[in-house]
């Protein structure tokens, strides 16, 4: 388990679902958010999002 405080900033334009949190404090919340994305994200929607970003 991670004991050292860590700030997770995954909220850049290239991420279709922004994630931010402080570990280890937000560990369970982040796991739930990631699992929800994995369970519900459709590849076609993600592909369309990637295509819509002009800077990539």
PDB file of N, CA, C and O in Angstrom:
ATOM      1  N   UNK A   1       0.834  -1.171   0.000  1.00  0.00           N
ATOM      2  CA  UNK A   1       0.000   0.000   0.000  1.00  0.00           C
ATOM      3  C   UNK A   1       0.884   1.240   0.000  1.00  0.00           C
ATOM      4  O   UNK A   1       1.961   1.259   0.594  1.00  0.00           O
ATOM      5  N   UNK A   2       0.406   2.263  -0.673  1.00  0.00           N
ATOM      6  CA  UNK A   2       1.113   3.528  -0.763  1.00  0.00           C
ATOM      7  C   UNK A   2       0.954   4.316   0.529  1.00  0.00           C
ATOM      8  O   UNK A   2      -0.167   4.604   0.949  1.00  0.00           O
ATOM      9  N   UNK A   3       2.056   4.660   1.153  1.00  0.00           N
ATOM     10  CA  UNK A   3       2.017   5.434   2.387  1.00  0.00           C
ATOM     11  C   UNK A   3       2.454   6.878   2.188  1.00  0.00           C
ATOM     12  O   UNK A   3       2.139   7.742   3.007  1.00  0.00           O
ATOM     13  N   UNK A   4       3.169   7.141   1.119  1.00  0.00           N
ATOM     14  CA  UNK A   4       3.665   8.482   0.842  1.00  0.00           C
ATOM     15  C   UNK A   4       2.564   9.302   0.181  1.00  0.00           C
ATOM     16  O   UNK A   4       1.996   8.848  -0.813  1.00  0.00           O
ATOM     17  N   UNK A   5       2.237  10.486   0.686  1.00  0.00           N
ATOM     18  CA  UNK A   5       1.211  11.316   0.053  1.00  0.00           C
ATOM     19  C   UNK A   5       1.561  11.620  -1.402  1.00  0.00           C
ATOM     20  O   UNK A   5       2.720  11.871  -1.734  1.00  0.00           O
ATOM     21  N   UNK A   6       0.557  11.594  -2.254  1.00  0.00           N
ATOM     22  CA  UNK A   6       0.754  11.749  -3.683  1.00  0.00           C
ATOM     23  C   UNK A   6      -0.478  12.432  -4.260  1.00  0.00           C
ATOM     24  O   UNK A   6      -1.604  12.065  -3.924  1.00  0.00           O
ATOM     25  N   UNK A   7      -0.278  13.415  -5.121  1.00  0.00           N
ATOM     26  CA  UNK A   7      -1.389  14.080  -5.797  1.00  0.00           C
ATOM     27  C   UNK A   7      -1.497  13.528  -7.205  1.00  0.00           C
ATOM     28  O   UNK A   7      -0.540  13.578  -7.977  1.00  0.00           O
ATOM     29  N   UNK A   8      -2.664  13.002  -7.535  1.00  0.00           N
ATOM     30  CA  UNK A   8      -2.926  12.471  -8.875  1.00  0.00           C
ATOM     31  C   UNK A   8      -3.686  13.517  -9.662  1.00  0.00           C
ATOM     32  O   UNK A   8      -4.787  13.913  -9.281  1.00  0.00           O
ATOM     33  N   UNK A   9      -3.101  13.964 -10.758  1.00  0.00           N
ATOM     34  CA  UNK A   9      -3.750  14.922 -11.645  1.00  0.00           C
ATOM     35  C   UNK A   9      -3.805  14.305 -13.039  1.00  0.00           C
ATOM     36  O   UNK A   9      -2.833  14.365 -13.793  1.00  0.00           O
ATOM     37  N   UNK A  10      -4.921  13.727 -13.366  1.00  0.00           N
ATOM     38  CA  UNK A  10      -5.127  13.133 -14.682  1.00  0.00           C
ATOM     39  C   UNK A  10      -6.327  13.835 -15.310  1.00  0.00           C
ATOM     40  O   UNK A  10      -7.320  13.205 -15.673  1.00  0.00           O
ATOM     41  N   UNK A  11      -6.209  15.147 -15.427  1.00  0.00           N
ATOM     42  CA  UNK A  11      -7.328  15.941 -15.917  1.00  0.00           C
ATOM     43  C   UNK A  11      -6.928  16.780 -17.125  1.00  0.00           C
ATOM     44  O   UNK A  11      -7.384  17.912 -17.285  1.00  0.00           O
ATOM     45  N   UNK A  12      -6.089  16.225 -17.958  1.00  0.00           N
ATOM     46  CA  UNK A  12      -5.647  16.920 -19.159  1.00  0.00           C
ATOM     47  C   UNK A  12      -6.654  16.697 -20.287  1.00  0.00           C
ATOM     48  O   UNK A  12      -7.497  15.803 -20.212  1.00  0.00           O
ATOM     49  N   UNK A  13      -6.557  17.501 -21.308  1.00  0.00           N
ATOM     50  CA  UNK A  13      -7.520  17.424 -22.408  1.00  0.00           C
ATOM     51  C   UNK A  13      -7.523  16.052 -23.086  1.00  0.00           C
ATOM     52  O   UNK A  13      -8.549  15.639 -23.627  1.00  0.00           O
ATOM     53  N   UNK A  14      -6.416  15.353 -23.065  1.00  0.00           N
ATOM     54  CA  UNK A  14      -6.351  14.049 -23.726  1.00  0.00           C
ATOM     55  C   UNK A  14      -7.036  12.941 -22.931  1.00  0.00           C
ATOM     56  O   UNK A  14      -7.218  11.838 -23.447  1.00  0.00           O
ATOM     57  N   UNK A  15      -7.413  13.213 -21.697  1.00  0.00           N
ATOM     58  CA  UNK A  15      -8.126  12.222 -20.887  1.00  0.00           C
ATOM     59  C   UNK A  15      -9.623  12.453 -21.028  1.00  0.00           C
ATOM     60  O   UNK A  15     -10.120  13.501 -20.616  1.00  0.00           O
ATOM     61  N   UNK A  16     -10.349  11.508 -21.597  1.00  0.00           N
ATOM     62  CA  UNK A  16     -11.793  11.699 -21.769  1.00  0.00           C
ATOM     63  C   UNK A  16     -12.547  11.779 -20.450  1.00  0.00           C
ATOM     64  O   UNK A  16     -13.628  12.365 -20.389  1.00  0.00           O
ATOM     65  N   UNK A  17     -11.993  11.201 -19.406  1.00  0.00           N
ATOM     66  CA  UNK A  17     -12.611  11.258 -18.079  1.00  0.00           C
ATOM     67  C   UNK A  17     -11.558  11.789 -17.111  1.00  0.00           C
ATOM     68  O   UNK A  17     -10.619  11.072 -16.762  1.00  0.00           O
ATOM     69  N   UNK A  18     -11.705  13.024 -16.680  1.00  0.00           N
ATOM     70  CA  UNK A  18     -10.699  13.596 -15.784  1.00  0.00           C
ATOM     71  C   UNK A  18     -10.739  12.967 -14.394  1.00  0.00           C
ATOM     72  O   UNK A  18     -11.811  12.728 -13.836  1.00  0.00           O
ATOM     73  N   UNK A  19      -9.575  12.707 -13.856  1.00  0.00           N
ATOM     74  CA  UNK A  19      -9.440  12.161 -12.507  1.00  0.00           C
ATOM     75  C   UNK A  19      -8.466  13.027 -11.718  1.00  0.00           C
ATOM     76  O   UNK A  19      -7.396  13.385 -12.209  1.00  0.00           O
ATOM     77  N   UNK A  20      -8.844  13.352 -10.516  1.00  0.00           N
ATOM     78  CA  UNK A  20      -7.929  14.025  -9.603  1.00  0.00           C
ATOM     79  C   UNK A  20      -8.168  13.477  -8.203  1.00  0.00           C
ATOM     80  O   UNK A  20      -9.286  13.102  -7.848  1.00  0.00           O
ATOM     81  N   UNK A  21      -7.125  13.440  -7.435  1.00  0.00           N
ATOM     82  CA  UNK A  21      -7.271  12.964  -6.074  1.00  0.00           C
ATOM     83  C   UNK A  21      -5.956  13.002  -5.335  1.00  0.00           C
ATOM     84  O   UNK A  21      -4.897  13.254  -5.909  1.00  0.00           O
ATOM     85  N   UNK A  22      -6.055  12.748  -4.063  1.00  0.00           N
ATOM     86  CA  UNK A  22      -4.883  12.709  -3.191  1.00  0.00           C
ATOM     87  C   UNK A  22      -4.758  11.296  -2.629  1.00  0.00           C
ATOM     88  O   UNK A  22      -5.661  10.791  -1.961  1.00  0.00           O
ATOM     89  N   UNK A  23      -3.631  10.679  -2.911  1.00  0.00           N
ATOM     90  CA  UNK A  23      -3.390   9.333  -2.391  1.00  0.00           C
ATOM     91  C   UNK A  23      -2.526   9.427  -1.153  1.00  0.00           C
ATOM     92  O   UNK A  23      -1.650  10.289  -1.088  1.00  0.00           O
ATOM     93  N   UNK A  24      -2.736   8.597  -0.199  1.00  0.00           N
ATOM     94  CA  UNK A  24      -3.662   7.475  -0.163  1.00  0.00           C
ATOM     95  C   UNK A  24      -5.094   7.839   0.242  1.00  0.00           C
ATOM     96  O   UNK A  24      -5.967   6.970   0.236  1.00  0.00           O
ATOM     97  N   UNK A  25      -5.353   9.093   0.592  1.00  0.00           N
ATOM     98  CA  UNK A  25      -6.664   9.494   1.110  1.00  0.00           C
ATOM     99  C   UNK A  25      -7.817   9.146   0.165  1.00  0.00           C
ATOM    100  O   UNK A  25      -8.837   8.626   0.619  1.00  0.00           O
ATOM    101  N   UNK A  26      -7.684   9.417  -1.130  1.00  0.00           N
ATOM    102  CA  UNK A  26      -8.770   9.222  -2.091  1.00  0.00           C
ATOM    103  C   UNK A  26      -8.692   7.890  -2.838  1.00  0.00           C
ATOM    104  O   UNK A  26      -9.343   7.724  -3.870  1.00  0.00           O
ATOM    105  N   UNK A  27      -7.921   6.960  -2.340  1.00  0.00           N
ATOM    106  CA  UNK A  27      -7.692   5.681  -3.033  1.00  0.00           C
ATOM    107  C   UNK A  27      -8.994   4.984  -3.420  1.00  0.00           C
ATOM    108  O   UNK A  27      -9.180   4.633  -4.586  1.00  0.00           O
ATOM    109  N   UNK A  28      -9.877   4.783  -2.482  1.00  0.00           N
ATOM    110  CA  UNK A  28     -11.123   4.054  -2.757  1.00  0.00           C
ATOM    111  C   UNK A  28     -12.012   4.810  -3.740  1.00  0.00           C
ATOM    112  O   UNK A  28     -12.627   4.205  -4.618  1.00  0.00           O
ATOM    113  N   UNK A  29     -12.080   6.122  -3.594  1.00  0.00           N
ATOM    114  CA  UNK A  29     -12.876   6.941  -4.509  1.00  0.00           C
ATOM    115  C   UNK A  29     -12.346   6.825  -5.929  1.00  0.00           C
ATOM    116  O   UNK A  29     -13.123   6.670  -6.871  1.00  0.00           O
ATOM    117  N   UNK A  30     -11.027   6.898  -6.092  1.00  0.00           N
ATOM    118  CA  UNK A  30     -10.427   6.796  -7.420  1.00  0.00           C
ATOM    119  C   UNK A  30     -10.634   5.414  -8.016  1.00  0.00           C
ATOM    120  O   UNK A  30     -10.901   5.291  -9.212  1.00  0.00           O
ATOM    121  N   UNK A  31     -10.515   4.380  -7.206  1.00  0.00           N
ATOM    122  CA  UNK A  31     -10.752   3.019  -7.697  1.00  0.00           C
ATOM    123  C   UNK A  31     -12.190   2.889  -8.186  1.00  0.00           C
ATOM    124  O   UNK A  31     -12.431   2.309  -9.245  1.00  0.00           O
ATOM    125  N   UNK A  32     -13.141   3.416  -7.435  1.00  0.00           N
ATOM    126  CA  UNK A  32     -14.552   3.365  -7.854  1.00  0.00           C
ATOM    127  C   UNK A  32     -14.761   4.113  -9.159  1.00  0.00           C
ATOM    128  O   UNK A  32     -15.451   3.620 -10.052  1.00  0.00           O
ATOM    129  N   UNK A  33     -14.175   5.293  -9.281  1.00  0.00           N
ATOM    130  CA  UNK A  33     -14.322   6.082 -10.502  1.00  0.00           C
ATOM    131  C   UNK A  33     -13.737   5.345 -11.702  1.00  0.00           C
ATOM    132  O   UNK A  33     -14.356   5.298 -12.765  1.00  0.00           O
ATOM    133  N   UNK A  34     -12.557   4.775 -11.537  1.00  0.00           N
ATOM    134  CA  UNK A  34     -11.922   4.039 -12.635  1.00  0.00           C
ATOM    135  C   UNK A  34     -12.739   2.803 -13.001  1.00  0.00           C
ATOM    136  O   UNK A  34     -12.907   2.504 -14.184  1.00  0.00           O
ATOM    137  N   UNK A  35     -13.247   2.085 -12.005  1.00  0.00           N
ATOM    138  CA  UNK A  35     -14.054   0.902 -12.284  1.00  0.00           C
ATOM    139  C   UNK A  35     -15.339   1.271 -13.017  1.00  0.00           C
ATOM    140  O   UNK A  35     -15.773   0.549 -13.915  1.00  0.00           O
ATOM    141  N   UNK A  36     -15.946   2.388 -12.642  1.00  0.00           N
ATOM    142  CA  UNK A  36     -17.153   2.851 -13.332  1.00  0.00           C
ATOM    143  C   UNK A  36     -16.855   3.148 -14.795  1.00  0.00           C
ATOM    144  O   UNK A  36     -17.642   2.808 -15.678  1.00  0.00           O
ATOM    145  N   UNK A  37     -15.731   3.775 -15.043  1.00  0.00           N
ATOM    146  CA  UNK A  37     -15.326   4.067 -16.420  1.00  0.00           C
ATOM    147  C   UNK A  37     -15.125   2.760 -17.187  1.00  0.00           C
ATOM    148  O   UNK A  37     -15.618   2.614 -18.306  1.00  0.00           O
ATOM    149  N   UNK A  38     -14.411   1.822 -16.595  1.00  0.00           N
ATOM    150  CA  UNK A  38     -14.163   0.542 -17.264  1.00  0.00           C
ATOM    151  C   UNK A  38     -15.457  -0.213 -17.543  1.00  0.00           C
ATOM    152  O   UNK A  38     -15.588  -0.868 -18.577  1.00  0.00           O
ATOM    153  N   UNK A  39     -16.404  -0.123 -16.630  1.00  0.00           N
ATOM    154  CA  UNK A  39     -17.666  -0.843 -16.787  1.00  0.00           C
ATOM    155  C   UNK A  39     -18.596  -0.200 -17.808  1.00  0.00           C
ATOM    156  O   UNK A  39     -19.416  -0.889 -18.417  1.00  0.00           O
ATOM    157  N   UNK A  40     -18.479   1.117 -18.005  1.00  0.00           N
ATOM    158  CA  UNK A  40     -19.475   1.827 -18.803  1.00  0.00           C
ATOM    159  C   UNK A  40     -18.972   2.478 -20.083  1.00  0.00           C
ATOM    160  O   UNK A  40     -19.773   2.787 -20.965  1.00  0.00           O
ATOM    161  N   UNK A  41     -17.701   2.688 -20.203  1.00  0.00           N
ATOM    162  CA  UNK A  41     -17.178   3.386 -21.378  1.00  0.00           C
ATOM    163  C   UNK A  41     -17.314   2.522 -22.625  1.00  0.00           C
ATOM    164  O   UNK A  41     -17.025   1.326 -22.611  1.00  0.00           O
ATOM    165  N   UNK A  42     -17.757   3.152 -23.693  1.00  0.00           N
ATOM    166  CA  UNK A  42     -17.860   2.482 -24.983  1.00  0.00           C
ATOM    167  C   UNK A  42     -16.688   2.933 -25.855  1.00  0.00           C
ATOM    168  O   UNK A  42     -16.391   4.125 -25.937  1.00  0.00           O
ATOM    169  N   UNK A  43     -16.038   1.991 -26.493  1.00  0.00           N
ATOM    170  CA  UNK A  43     -14.867   2.318 -27.312  1.00  0.00           C
ATOM    171  C   UNK A  43     -15.221   3.324 -28.409  1.00  0.00           C
ATOM    172  O   UNK A  43     -14.416   4.199 -28.728  1.00  0.00           O
ATOM    173  N   UNK A  44     -16.398   3.208 -28.978  1.00  0.00           N
ATOM    174  CA  UNK A  44     -16.797   4.152 -30.034  1.00  0.00           C
ATOM    175  C   UNK A  44     -16.860   5.585 -29.495  1.00  0.00           C
ATOM    176  O   UNK A  44     -16.442   6.520 -30.179  1.00  0.00           O
ATOM    177  N   UNK A  45     -17.368   5.760 -28.305  1.00  0.00           N
ATOM    178  CA  UNK A  45     -17.425   7.091 -27.696  1.00  0.00           C
ATOM    179  C   UNK A  45     -16.033   7.635 -27.405  1.00  0.00           C
ATOM    180  O   UNK A  45     -15.759   8.814 -27.629  1.00  0.00           O
ATOM    181  N   UNK A  46     -15.156   6.768 -26.906  1.00  0.00           N
ATOM    182  CA  UNK A  46     -13.781   7.188 -26.626  1.00  0.00           C
ATOM    183  C   UNK A  46     -13.052   7.558 -27.917  1.00  0.00           C
ATOM    184  O   UNK A  46     -12.301   8.533 -27.954  1.00  0.00           O
ATOM    185  N   UNK A  47     -13.272   6.785 -28.959  1.00  0.00           N
ATOM    186  CA  UNK A  47     -12.643   7.063 -30.249  1.00  0.00           C
ATOM    187  C   UNK A  47     -13.123   8.404 -30.791  1.00  0.00           C
ATOM    188  O   UNK A  47     -12.323   9.192 -31.296  1.00  0.00           O
ATOM    189  N   UNK A  48     -14.414   8.667 -30.690  1.00  0.00           N
ATOM    190  CA  UNK A  48     -14.959   9.944 -31.148  1.00  0.00           C
ATOM    191  C   UNK A  48     -14.376  11.097 -30.351  1.00  0.00           C
ATOM    192  O   UNK A  48     -14.064  12.145 -30.915  1.00  0.00           O
ATOM    193  N   UNK A  49     -14.226  10.917 -29.061  1.00  0.00           N
ATOM    194  CA  UNK A  49     -13.616  11.959 -28.225  1.00  0.00           C
ATOM    195  C   UNK A  49     -12.188  12.242 -28.686  1.00  0.00           C
ATOM    196  O   UNK A  49     -11.795  13.400 -28.823  1.00  0.00           O
ATOM    197  N   UNK A  50     -11.411  11.180 -28.927  1.00  0.00           N
ATOM    198  CA  UNK A  50     -10.022  11.354 -29.364  1.00  0.00           C
ATOM    199  C   UNK A  50      -9.970  12.090 -30.701  1.00  0.00           C
ATOM    200  O   UNK A  50      -9.114  12.952 -30.902  1.00  0.00           O
ATOM    201  N   UNK A  51     -10.871  11.759 -31.603  1.00  0.00           N
ATOM    202  CA  UNK A  51     -10.895  12.413 -32.912  1.00  0.00           C
ATOM    203  C   UNK A  51     -11.265  13.890 -32.807  1.00  0.00           C
ATOM    204  O   UNK A  51     -10.839  14.696 -33.634  1.00  0.00           O
ATOM    205  N   UNK A  52     -12.050  14.245 -31.802  1.00  0.00           N
ATOM    206  CA  UNK A  52     -12.526  15.617 -31.672  1.00  0.00           C
ATOM    207  C   UNK A  52     -11.486  16.564 -31.090  1.00  0.00           C
ATOM    208  O   UNK A  52     -11.667  17.781 -31.145  1.00  0.00           O
ATOM    209  N   UNK A  53     -10.400  16.033 -30.533  1.00  0.00           N
ATOM    210  CA  UNK A  53      -9.372  16.876 -29.933  1.00  0.00           C
ATOM    211  C   UNK A  53      -8.408  17.316 -31.024  1.00  0.00           C
ATOM    212  O   UNK A  53      -7.680  16.499 -31.587  1.00  0.00           O
ATOM    213  N   UNK A  54      -8.406  18.585 -31.315  1.00  0.00           N
ATOM    214  CA  UNK A  54      -7.602  19.113 -32.417  1.00  0.00           C
ATOM    215  C   UNK A  54      -6.105  19.131 -32.107  1.00  0.00           C
ATOM    216  O   UNK A  54      -5.281  19.049 -33.018  1.00  0.00           O
ATOM    217  N   UNK A  55      -5.755  19.236 -30.839  1.00  0.00           N
ATOM    218  CA  UNK A  55      -4.336  19.376 -30.478  1.00  0.00           C
ATOM    219  C   UNK A  55      -3.585  18.052 -30.431  1.00  0.00           C
ATOM    220  O   UNK A  55      -2.373  18.055 -30.213  1.00  0.00           O
ATOM    221  N   UNK A  56      -4.254  16.931 -30.624  1.00  0.00           N
ATOM    222  CA  UNK A  56      -3.558  15.640 -30.569  1.00  0.00           C
ATOM    223  C   UNK A  56      -3.181  15.125 -31.932  1.00  0.00           C
ATOM    224  O   UNK A  56      -2.590  14.051 -32.044  1.00  0.00           O
TER     225      UNK A  56
END
